[in-house]
Amino acid sequence: MKPSGIRTSLLFLSLLAFLLLAMQPRLSRADVGTAAHYSPPYTPTACFGNDPSQFPSSNLFAAAGEGIWDNGASCGRQYLVRCISASVSGTCIPSQTIQVRIVDRAQSTSSPPSSKGATIVLSTTAFGTIAKSSAAAVNVEYQQV
């Protein structure tokens, strides 16, 4: 084989390898857990007390379950959350992902969560955006942003 043919073959193989690697699915850094919801009153919170500015204008906020509470370090953190399944088929709202801000600790919310032991407890607005509000809890994928 001529040197130019070898170079062409190597170039083709390099390009093919690059394209195959580029097309590989990205590894997800998201975790899986459960989400419940809670209703007003939302204050006082474990993170920011009675400060009304703690709540985003979108009302997409949450209380951290013990798994993500991190001794209060989760206060103010933002999470992407999406419903992936529930005990009743059709509960999740497909292709809805929300971004919530942690403002409280699930264990000490002013009103009780719809289900105990959830990874994250969403405001009624946040929960209703990703799942039917009639559900007590759903399985979610969540990722800190």
C-alpha positions in Angstrom: 0.0 0.0 0.0 1.3 3.5 -0.9 2.1 6.0 1.9 -0.8 8.3 0.8 -3.2 5.3 1.0 -2.0 4.5 4.6 -2.5 8.2 5.6 -6.0 8.2 4.1 -6.9 5.0 6.0 -5.6 6.3 9.3 -7.4 9.6 8.8 -10.6 7.7 8.1 -10.2 5.5 11.1 -9.4 8.4 13.4 -12.5 10.3 12.1 -14.7 7.2 12.6 -13.4 6.7 16.1 -14.0 10.3 17.0 -17.6 10.2 15.6 -18.4 7.0 17.6 -17.1 8.5 20.8 -19.0 11.7 20.2 -22.3 9.8 19.6 -22.0 7.9 22.9 -24.8 8.8 25.4 -23.7 11.1 28.2 -23.4 9.6 31.6 -26.1 11.1 33.9 -25.2 12.6 37.2 -28.7 12.6 38.4 -29.9 10.6 41.4 -33.2 8.8 41.9 -35.5 9.3 44.9 -39.1 10.1 45.9 -40.9 13.4 45.9 -43.9 14.3 48.1 -45.7 17.7 48.3 -46.7 20.1 51.1 -49.2 22.9 51.3 -49.1 26.4 52.9 -48.3 27.7 55.4 -44.7 27.5 54.2 -43.2 29.8 56.8 -41.2 29.8 59.0 -38.6 27.7 57.2 -35.6 26.0 58.7 -33.4 27.8 56.1 -34.6 31.4 56.1 -37.2 31.8 58.8 -40.0 34.2 57.9 -38.2 36.0 55.1 -40.6 36.2 52.1 -37.8 36.8 49.6 -36.7 33.2 50.1 -39.5 32.0 47.8 -38.9 32.2 44.0 -41.6 34.1 42.1 -42.4 30.9 40.2 -43.3 29.2 43.5 -41.0 26.3 42.5 -39.4 25.5 45.8 -38.9 22.5 48.1 -37.9 21.1 51.4 -34.9 18.8 51.6 -35.3 15.3 52.9 -32.7 13.9 55.2 -30.7 12.4 52.3 -30.0 15.9 50.8 -30.4 18.1 53.9 -26.6 18.0 54.6 -26.9 19.6 58.0 -28.5 22.7 56.5 -25.9 23.1 53.7 -28.6 22.4 51.2 -30.4 25.7 52.0 -30.5 27.8 48.8 -29.3 24.9 46.5 -31.1 24.5 43.2 -32.2 21.1 41.9 -33.6 19.9 38.6 -36.4 17.5 39.2 -38.5 15.3 36.9 -41.1 12.6 37.6 -40.1 9.2 36.3 -42.8 6.9 37.7 -45.5 6.4 40.2 -47.7 3.7 41.6 -50.5 4.8 39.3 -49.9 4.8 35.6 -50.2 8.2 34.0 -49.4 10.2 37.2 -46.2 11.8 35.8 -46.5 14.7 33.3 -44.1 13.6 30.5 -41.2 15.8 29.5 -41.6 18.2 32.5 -38.5 19.1 34.3 -38.5 21.8 37.0 -35.8 23.7 38.8 -36.5 24.2 42.5 -34.8 26.0 45.3 -34.4 24.4 48.7 -35.9 26.6 51.4 -36.7 24.2 54.2 -36.1 20.8 55.9 -38.8 18.2 55.2 -38.6 17.0 58.7 -39.6 20.3 60.2 -42.0 21.9 57.6 -44.9 24.0 59.0 -47.4 21.7 57.2 -46.9 17.9 57.0 -45.7 16.4 53.7 -48.1 14.2 51.7 -45.7 11.2 52.3 -43.1 10.7 55.0 -39.5 9.9 54.2 -39.4 11.5 50.8 -36.1 12.6 49.3 -37.5 16.0 48.4 -40.8 17.6 49.4 -42.1 20.0 46.7 -44.4 23.0 47.0 -47.9 22.3 45.6 -47.0 24.4 42.5 -43.8 22.5 41.9 -45.4 19.0 42.4 -48.4 19.9 40.2 -46.0 20.8 37.4 -44.4 17.4 37.1 -47.2 15.1 38.4 -50.9 14.9 39.1 -51.6 16.7 42.4 -53.8 13.8 43.6 -50.7 11.6 44.0 -49.1 11.4 47.5 -45.6 10.7 46.2 -43.8 9.9 42.9 -40.4 8.6 41.9 -38.2 11.4 40.6 -34.8 12.0 39.1 -33.1 14.9 40.6 -29.8 16.7 40.1 -28.2 19.6 41.8 -27.5 22.5 39.5 
